[in-house]
Amino acid sequence: MKKIVILGAGLQGGIVATDLCDPELSPGEKDLSICDYDFRKAKEVADRLGITALRCDVTDHDELLRIIKGSDVVINCVQYNWNIDIMRACLIV
């Protein structure tokens, strides 16, 4: 089972999560989590789709590492200015 973490629960993150939960678009079992600085946003998406909601502040390097550790896939749906920091964190874990 693939562990997939989506960073960002806004419009883009919600659409990605919805598509990954659709068995016709994304077959196979997966452990899917959606994370956002605003836990309420992550929980809203997660409750609708039956996945895990997490709070994650991508500006907190240690917290980000903890959230993505052990993931097979990290999908970045946060603002583009955090791309480099998130890519570096992915390389570390």
Secondary structure, 3 states (H helix, E strand, C coil): CEEEEEECCCHHHHHHHHHHHCCCCCCCCEEEEEEECCHHHHHHHHHHHCCEEEECCCCCHHHHHHHHCCCCEEEECCCHHHHHHHHHHHHHC
